[in-house]
Amino acid sequence: MRILEWKSLSGAQREEALRRPALHDAPAVAEAARSIIESVRRDGDAAVLALTEKFDGVRPASLQVTPQEFEYAERSLNSAQLAAIDRAIANVRRFHEAQGSKPLRIETSPGVVCERISVPIRAVGLYVPAGSAPLPSTAIMLAVPASIAVCPVRVMCTPPLRGGADPAVLTAARRAGVERVYKAGGAQAIAAMAYGTASIPKCDKIFGPGNAWVTAAKILAAQDPAGAAADLPAGVTEVMVIADDSARADFVAADLLAQAEHSPQAQSLLVTTSAQLAEDAAHEVRRQAAALSRVGILAESLTHLRILIVDSLVTALEIADEYAPEHLLLELREPRRWLDRVRTAGAVFLGHWSPETLGDYCSGPNHTLPTYGYAKAYSGLCLEDFQRRITLQEVTPAGLAELGATAQVLAQLEGLDAHAAAVSVRLAAIEGAA
């Protein structure tokens, strides 16, 4: 954990201060993922089961979760846990239902009607990790929009724990609208959903976060026309807190630790105009971390924690714009005043009473967000990611007569006479009928 004064840093030192933890050796990970994909394509379920045994230490009796397993999972949760899952599903559903776009219809020229409609993706594969902790929240974030979009085939894969899928993940999945769940994780699960096996249906698009091998498998499958599209680069989590002297050090420290506990590679950053808050927050991080359970992970992830002291909030927002954090917390006296300067962030949390934890679980927006700087080009998951937009065009004879010459000239500019002829033959027919 380091406290750095931004204005005293050189350009190279600033780059180092904002450098994310190194990813796994990308070429080696990609090659391992490629080998796993080839194995699953060749041997199907047998490969998935063998790889599950190899990497997860268990070999499920069957890949698909049975109705009895769903029932047992739900009975294993208490009433408070079930109520929390239902409340989260309700809020996430409410927010995502509001995202649906109405069909678009416009007459661009007289007699030329153009439309756009949304249709669900036929088959979606949802991946819910269970590495250091099972993630029922991710099951909710993926299953809810897939259900609202009415994707006909909704498949979920999640690693088995001691032979069975996590009860909370199963319960969240079924209550959110997904009942085809398979006990498989890692790159082998991605391969199974991308290419299909005897048990696991082939999907057209795969959603969900994961480790380096999962991400590599998603990229490889998305690059293959026979594979499946991928949602967005969602990897190791990160948070940036921008705070002024109105912020509470205990709140700030808790927010930094909440992301740091996810993974040894997770990164937390505090950018503040208050040197006193910087010192107090650092003290609070050490104090609060000592009482947390995931001490092994925190021992590593807190080495990536940076506290930057800046001379103005303008500078702080410039740093955020360059870093493009997955989560951006504005713990400021007037947070909305600075919103017009936020250009690159996966999700923004305003004020002192908006912990990122609520976004992870139950406030409503999706927690599947771009990481590692991809927020510069990607958005967080939304309903439209589970749909395709199709455009429609309908032209009357009068419309073709009015607009056809424009198309003919442009086709001739490109040297594509067959394009021009597809218009000319129709114009001739219109003239002949006149």
C-alpha positions as CSV (number, residue, x, y, z in Angstrom):
1,M,0.0,0.0,0.0
2,R,1.6,3.3,-1.1
3,I,0.5,6.9,-0.7
4,L,1.8,9.0,-3.6
5,E,1.6,12.7,-4.3
6,W,0.5,12.9,-8.0
7,K,2.2,16.2,-8.9
8,S,5.6,15.0,-7.7
9,L,5.5,11.9,-10.0
10,S,7.2,11.8,-13.4
11,G,5.3,10.5,-16.4
12,A,6.8,7.1,-16.0
13,Q,6.0,7.0,-12.3
14,R,2.4,8.0,-13.0
15,E,2.1,5.1,-15.5
16,E,3.5,2.8,-12.9
17,A,1.1,4.0,-10.2
18,L,-1.9,3.2,-12.5
19,R,-0.5,-0.1,-13.8
20,R,-2.8,-3.0,-13.2
21,P,-1.5,-6.3,-11.8
22,A,0.1,-8.4,-14.5
23,L,-2.2,-10.9,-16.1
24,H,-1.2,-14.5,-16.4
25,D,1.2,-15.3,-19.2
26,A,-1.2,-14.7,-22.1
27,P,0.4,-16.9,-24.8
28,A,0.6,-19.9,-22.4
29,V,-3.0,-19.4,-21.2
30,A,-4.3,-19.1,-24.7
31,E,-2.5,-22.2,-25.8
32,A,-3.9,-24.1,-22.8
33,A,-7.4,-22.9,-23.5
34,R,-7.0,-23.9,-27.2
35,S,-6.0,-27.4,-26.2
36,I,-9.0,-27.7,-23.9
37,I,-11.4,-26.5,-26.6
38,E,-9.9,-29.0,-29.0
39,S,-10.4,-31.8,-26.5
40,V,-14.0,-30.9,-25.8
41,R,-14.8,-30.6,-29.5
42,R,-13.3,-34.0,-30.1
43,D,-14.6,-35.9,-27.1
44,G,-17.6,-34.0,-25.9
45,D,-19.1,-34.9,-22.5
46,A,-16.2,-37.3,-21.8
47,A,-13.7,-34.5,-22.1
48,V,-15.8,-32.1,-19.9
49,L,-16.0,-34.7,-17.2
50,A,-12.3,-35.6,-17.4
51,L,-11.3,-32.0,-17.3
52,T,-13.7,-31.2,-14.4
53,E,-12.1,-34.0,-12.4
54,K,-8.6,-32.7,-13.3
55,F,-9.2,-29.1,-12.4
56,D,-12.0,-29.2,-9.8
57,G,-11.1,-32.5,-8.2
58,V,-14.6,-34.0,-8.6
59,R,-16.3,-36.0,-11.3
60,P,-20.1,-35.4,-11.2
61,A,-22.4,-38.4,-11.8
62,S,-24.1,-36.3,-14.4
63,L,-23.4,-33.0,-16.0
64,Q,-26.9,-31.6,-15.9
65,V,-28.4,-30.5,-12.6
66,T,-31.5,-32.6,-11.9
67,P,-34.9,-31.4,-10.6
68,Q,-34.0,-33.2,-7.3
69,E,-30.8,-31.2,-7.0
70,F,-32.7,-27.9,-7.6
71,E,-35.2,-28.9,-4.8
72,Y,-32.4,-29.9,-2.4
73,A,-30.6,-26.6,-3.1
74,E,-33.6,-24.5,-2.3
75,R,-34.4,-26.4,0.9
76,S,-30.8,-25.9,2.1
77,L,-31.3,-22.1,2.2
78,N,-33.0,-20.4,5.0
79,S,-35.9,-17.9,4.6
80,A,-33.6,-14.8,4.9
81,Q,-31.4,-16.1,2.1
82,L,-34.3,-16.9,-0.1
83,A,-35.8,-13.5,0.5
84,A,-32.5,-11.7,-0.3
85,I,-32.3,-13.7,-3.6
86,D,-35.9,-12.7,-4.5
87,R,-35.4,-9.1,-3.6
88,A,-32.2,-8.9,-5.7
89,I,-34.0,-10.6,-8.7
90,A,-36.9,-8.1,-8.4
91,N,-34.7,-5.0,-8.5
92,V,-32.5,-6.4,-11.3
93,R,-35.6,-7.3,-13.3
94,R,-37.2,-3.9,-12.7
95,F,-34.1,-2.1,-14.0
96,H,-33.6,-4.3,-17.0
97,E,-37.3,-4.4,-18.0
98,A,-37.1,-0.6,-18.4
99,Q,-34.3,-1.0,-20.9
100,G,-36.4,-2.5,-23.7
101,S,-36.5,-0.4,-26.8
102,K,-39.6,0.2,-28.9
103,P,-39.5,-0.8,-32.6
104,L,-38.3,2.0,-34.8
105,R,-40.1,3.0,-38.0
106,I,-39.3,6.0,-40.2
107,E,-40.0,7.1,-43.7
108,T,-36.5,8.3,-44.8
109,S,-37.8,9.4,-48.3
110,P,-41.3,9.4,-49.8
111,G,-42.2,5.7,-50.3
112,V,-39.2,4.4,-48.5
113,V,-40.0,2.9,-45.1
114,C,-37.1,1.8,-42.8
115,E,-37.6,-0.1,-39.5
116,R,-35.7,-1.7,-36.8
117,I,-36.9,-4.5,-34.6
118,S,-35.3,-6.4,-31.7
119,V,-35.4,-10.2,-31.5
120,P,-33.9,-12.5,-28.8
121,I,-30.7,-14.4,-29.4
122,R,-31.7,-18.0,-30.0
123,A,-29.4,-19.7,-27.5
124,V,-27.3,-18.0,-24.8
125,G,-24.7,-19.6,-22.5
126,L,-24.3,-18.1,-19.1
127,Y,-21.1,-18.7,-17.1
128,V,-21.1,-18.4,-13.3
129,P,-17.6,-18.8,-11.7
130,A,-17.1,-20.5,-8.4
131,G,-13.3,-20.1,-7.8
132,S,-12.6,-18.7,-4.4
133,A,-16.3,-18.2,-3.8
134,P,-19.6,-19.1,-5.5
135,L,-21.4,-16.2,-7.1
136,P,-25.2,-16.4,-7.0
137,S,-25.2,-12.7,-7.8
138,T,-23.7,-13.4,-11.2
139,A,-26.4,-16.1,-11.8
140,I,-29.0,-13.3,-11.2
141,M,-27.2,-10.8,-13.4
142,L,-27.1,-13.1,-16.3
143,A,-30.3,-15.1,-16.0
144,V,-32.6,-12.1,-15.5
145,P,-31.9,-10.2,-18.8
146,A,-31.8,-13.5,-20.7
147,S,-35.3,-14.3,-19.3
148,I,-36.6,-10.8,-20.1
149,A,-35.3,-11.1,-23.6
150,V,-37.1,-14.4,-23.9
151,C,-34.0,-16.2,-25.4
152,P,-35.5,-19.6,-26.3
153,V,-32.5,-21.6,-25.0
154,R,-30.9,-20.5,-21.8
155,V,-28.0,-22.6,-20.6
156,M,-25.9,-22.0,-17.4
157,C,-22.6,-23.6,-16.5
158,T,-21.0,-23.4,-13.1
159,P,-18.1,-25.4,-11.5
160,P,-19.2,-28.2,-9.1
161,L,-18.3,-27.9,-5.5
162,R,-17.8,-31.3,-3.8
163,G,-19.7,-32.9,-6.6
164,G,-22.7,-30.6,-6.8
165,A,-23.3,-27.0,-7.9
166,D,-23.6,-24.3,-5.2
167,P,-27.1,-24.3,-3.7
168,A,-27.4,-20.5,-3.8
169,V,-26.3,-20.4,-7.5
170,L,-28.9,-23.0,-8.4
171,T,-31.7,-21.3,-6.5
172,A,-30.9,-17.9,-8.0
173,A,-30.7,-19.4,-11.5
174,R,-34.1,-21.1,-11.3
175,R,-35.9,-18.2,-9.6
176,A,-34.4,-15.9,-12.3
177,G,-35.6,-18.1,-15.2
178,V,-32.9,-20.6,-16.0
179,E,-33.4,-24.3,-15.3
180,R,-30.8,-25.9,-17.6
181,V,-27.7,-25.7,-15.5
182,Y,-24.6,-27.9,-15.9
183,K,-21.9,-28.8,-13.4
184,A,-18.9,-27.7,-15.5
185,G,-16.5,-24.8,-15.1
186,G,-13.4,-23.3,-16.7
187,A,-12.4,-23.3,-20.3
188,Q,-14.1,-26.7,-20.8
189,A,-17.5,-25.2,-19.9
190,I,-17.0,-22.4,-22.4
191,A,-16.0,-24.9,-25.1
192,A,-19.0,-27.0,-24.3
193,M,-21.4,-24.1,-24.7
194,A,-19.6,-22.7,-27.7
195,Y,-19.6,-25.9,-29.7
196,G,-22.1,-28.2,-28.0
197,T,-21.8,-31.7,-26.6
198,A,-24.3,-34.5,-26.2
199,S,-25.5,-33.0,-23.0
200,I,-24.8,-29.3,-23.3
201,P,-26.6,-27.4,-26.2
202,K,-24.5,-25.3,-28.5
203,C,-25.0,-21.6,-27.8
204,D,-24.8,-18.5,-30.1
205,K,-23.4,-16.2,-27.5
206,I,-21.6,-16.7,-24.1
207,F,-21.9,-14.3,-21.2
208,G,-20.2,-14.0,-17.8
209,P,-16.9,-13.3,-16.1
210,G,-14.1,-15.7,-15.3
211,N,-10.4,-16.3,-14.8
212,A,-7.7,-16.0,-17.5
213,W,-8.5,-19.4,-19.0
214,V,-12.2,-18.7,-19.2
215,T,-11.5,-15.3,-20.8
216,A,-9.1,-16.9,-23.3
217,A,-11.6,-19.6,-24.2
218,K,-14.3,-17.0,-24.8
219,I,-12.0,-15.0,-27.1
220,L,-10.9,-18.1,-29.1
221,A,-14.5,-19.2,-29.5
222,A,-15.6,-15.8,-30.5
223,Q,-12.9,-15.7,-33.2
224,D,-14.2,-19.0,-34.7
225,P,-17.2,-18.7,-37.0
226,A,-18.2,-22.2,-35.7
227,G,-18.0,-21.1,-32.1
228,A,-20.0,-18.5,-30.2
229,A,-19.9,-14.7,-29.8
230,A,-18.8,-13.3,-26.4
231,D,-20.3,-10.5,-24.3
232,L,-17.5,-8.2,-23.1
233,P,-14.0,-8.3,-21.5
234,A,-15.0,-9.0,-17.8
235,G,-12.0,-10.2,-15.8
236,V,-10.4,-9.4,-12.5
237,T,-12.3,-6.8,-10.6
238,E,-11.1,-3.2,-9.8
239,V,-12.4,-0.1,-8.1
240,M,-11.4,3.6,-8.0
241,V,-12.6,5.9,-5.3
242,I,-12.4,9.6,-5.8
243,A,-12.9,11.4,-2.5
244,D,-12.7,14.9,-1.1
245,D,-12.4,16.0,2.6
246,S,-16.1,15.3,3.1
247,A,-15.5,11.6,2.8
248,R,-15.4,9.2,5.8
249,A,-12.2,7.2,6.0
250,D,-14.0,4.2,7.3
251,F,-16.4,4.2,4.4
252,V,-13.6,4.6,1.9
253,A,-11.5,1.9,3.4
254,A,-14.4,-0.5,3.4
255,D,-15.1,0.2,-0.3
256,L,-11.4,-0.4,-1.2
257,L,-11.4,-3.7,0.8
258,A,-14.7,-4.9,-0.7
259,Q,-13.0,-5.2,-4.2
260,A,-9.6,-6.3,-2.9
261,E,-11.1,-9.4,-1.3
262,H,-12.2,-10.8,-4.7
263,S,-8.8,-11.9,-6.0
264,P,-5.1,-11.6,-5.4
265,Q,-5.0,-9.7,-8.7
266,A,-7.8,-7.3,-7.8
267,Q,-6.9,-3.6,-7.6
268,S,-8.2,-0.8,-5.5
269,L,-7.3,2.9,-6.0
270,L,-8.0,6.0,-3.9
271,V,-7.6,9.4,-5.5
272,T,-8.2,12.2,-3.1
273,T,-7.6,15.9,-2.6
274,S,-7.2,15.4,1.1
275,A,-3.8,14.4,2.5
276,Q,-5.5,13.8,5.8
277,L,-8.0,11.4,4.3
278,A,-5.3,9.6,2.5
279,E,-3.5,8.9,5.9
280,D,-6.8,8.0,7.7
281,A,-8.0,5.7,4.9
282,A,-4.7,3.8,4.9
283,H,-4.9,3.4,8.6
284,E,-8.5,2.2,8.3
285,V,-7.6,-0.3,5.5
286,R,-5.0,-1.9,7.8
287,R,-7.4,-1.9,10.8
288,Q,-10.4,-3.3,8.9
289,A,-8.4,-5.9,7.0
290,A,-7.2,-7.5,10.2
291,A,-10.7,-8.5,11.0
292,L,-11.7,-9.9,7.6
293,S,-11.7,-13.6,6.7
294,R,-10.0,-13.6,3.3
295,V,-6.6,-12.6,4.7
296,G,-4.6,-14.7,2.2
297,I,-6.1,-12.9,-0.7
298,L,-5.9,-9.5,0.9
299,A,-2.2,-10.0,1.7
300,E,-1.6,-10.1,-2.1
301,S,-4.3,-7.8,-3.5
302,L,-3.4,-4.9,-1.1
303,T,0.1,-4.8,-2.6
304,H,-1.7,-3.4,-5.6
305,L,-3.5,-0.7,-3.6
306,R,-2.5,2.9,-4.5
307,I,-3.5,6.1,-2.7
308,L,-3.0,9.2,-4.9
309,I,-3.1,12.7,-3.5
310,V,-4.1,15.3,-6.2
311,D,-4.4,19.0,-6.1
312,S,-7.9,19.2,-7.6
313,L,-10.9,17.1,-8.4
314,V,-10.4,18.1,-12.1
315,T,-7.1,16.2,-11.9
316,A,-8.8,13.3,-10.1
317,L,-11.4,12.9,-12.9
318,E,-8.6,13.1,-15.5
319,I,-6.9,10.2,-13.8
320,A,-10.2,8.3,-13.8
321,D,-10.7,9.0,-17.5
322,E,-7.3,7.5,-18.3
323,Y,-7.6,4.5,-16.0
324,A,-11.2,3.7,-17.1
325,P,-12.2,1.8,-13.9
326,E,-14.7,-1.0,-13.8
327,H,-16.2,0.7,-10.7
328,L,-15.9,4.4,-10.0
329,L,-17.1,5.7,-6.6
330,L,-17.5,9.5,-6.2
331,E,-17.4,10.0,-2.5
332,L,-17.7,13.8,-2.8
333,R,-19.6,16.7,-1.3
334,E,-21.4,17.3,-4.6
335,P,-20.9,14.2,-6.7
336,R,-23.4,15.0,-9.5
337,R,-21.6,18.2,-10.2
338,W,-18.7,16.1,-11.6
339,L,-20.7,13.7,-13.6
340,D,-20.1,15.5,-16.9
341,R,-16.4,14.8,-16.6
342,V,-17.0,11.0,-16.3
343,R,-16.3,9.5,-19.7
344,T,-14.8,6.0,-19.1
345,A,-16.2,3.9,-16.3
346,G,-18.2,0.7,-16.1
347,A,-20.4,1.8,-13.3
348,V,-20.5,5.0,-11.2
349,F,-21.6,5.2,-7.6
350,L,-22.6,8.7,-6.3
351,G,-22.1,10.0,-2.8
352,H,-21.1,8.6,0.6
353,W,-24.1,6.3,0.9
354,S,-23.8,4.3,-2.3
355,P,-21.4,1.4,-1.6
356,E,-20.4,-0.7,-4.6
357,T,-21.6,-3.7,-2.8
358,L,-25.2,-2.8,-3.6
359,G,-24.3,-2.7,-7.3
360,D,-22.7,-6.2,-7.0
361,Y,-25.9,-7.7,-5.5
362,C,-29.2,-6.0,-5.6
363,S,-29.6,-2.3,-6.6
364,G,-30.6,-3.1,-10.2
365,P,-27.9,-2.4,-12.8
366,N,-25.9,-5.3,-14.1
367,H,-22.6,-6.0,-12.3
368,T,-21.0,-7.6,-15.4
369,L,-18.7,-4.8,-16.4
370,P,-15.6,-4.2,-18.5
371,T,-12.3,-4.4,-16.6
372,Y,-8.7,-3.7,-17.3
373,G,-9.3,-0.4,-19.1
374,Y,-11.9,-1.8,-21.5
375,A,-14.4,0.6,-20.2
376,K,-12.9,3.1,-22.7
377,A,-14.8,1.1,-25.4
378,Y,-17.2,-1.3,-23.8
379,S,-20.3,-0.9,-21.7
380,G,-21.7,-3.0,-18.9
381,L,-24.1,-5.8,-19.7
382,C,-27.7,-4.8,-20.5
383,L,-30.9,-6.2,-22.0
384,E,-29.9,-5.4,-25.6
385,D,-26.8,-7.7,-25.3
386,F,-29.3,-10.6,-25.3
387,Q,-31.0,-9.3,-28.4
388,R,-30.2,-8.7,-32.0
389,R,-31.4,-5.7,-33.9
390,I,-32.8,-6.4,-37.4
391,T,-33.5,-3.6,-39.9
392,L,-36.4,-3.8,-42.3
393,Q,-36.9,-1.9,-45.6
394,E,-40.0,-1.6,-47.7
395,V,-40.0,0.5,-50.9
396,T,-43.0,1.4,-53.1
397,P,-42.7,1.8,-56.9
398,A,-43.0,5.6,-56.4
399,G,-40.3,5.5,-53.7
400,L,-38.0,3.5,-56.0
401,A,-38.6,5.9,-58.9
402,E,-37.7,8.8,-56.6
403,L,-34.6,7.3,-54.9
404,G,-33.4,4.8,-57.5
405,A,-31.2,7.2,-59.4
406,T,-29.2,8.0,-56.3
407,A,-28.4,4.3,-55.8
408,Q,-27.5,3.9,-59.5
409,V,-25.0,6.7,-59.4
410,L,-23.3,5.4,-56.2
411,A,-23.1,1.9,-57.6
412,Q,-21.4,3.2,-60.8
413,L,-19.0,5.2,-58.6
414,E,-18.0,1.9,-57.0
415,G,-17.8,0.0,-60.3
416,L,-20.6,-2.4,-59.3
417,D,-22.8,-2.6,-62.3
418,A,-24.9,-5.5,-61.1
419,H,-25.9,-3.3,-58.1
420,A,-27.0,-0.6,-60.5
421,A,-28.8,-3.2,-62.7
422,A,-30.9,-4.4,-59.7
423,V,-32.4,-0.9,-59.7
424,S,-32.5,-0.3,-63.4
425,V,-34.5,-3.5,-64.2
426,R,-37.2,-2.3,-61.7
427,L,-37.2,1.3,-63.0
428,A,-37.7,-0.1,-66.5
429,A,-40.7,-2.2,-65.3
430,I,-42.2,0.9,-63.6
431,E,-41.9,2.9,-66.9
432,G,-43.3,0.0,-68.9
433,A,-46.4,-0.1,-66.7
434,A,-47.0,3.6,-66.9
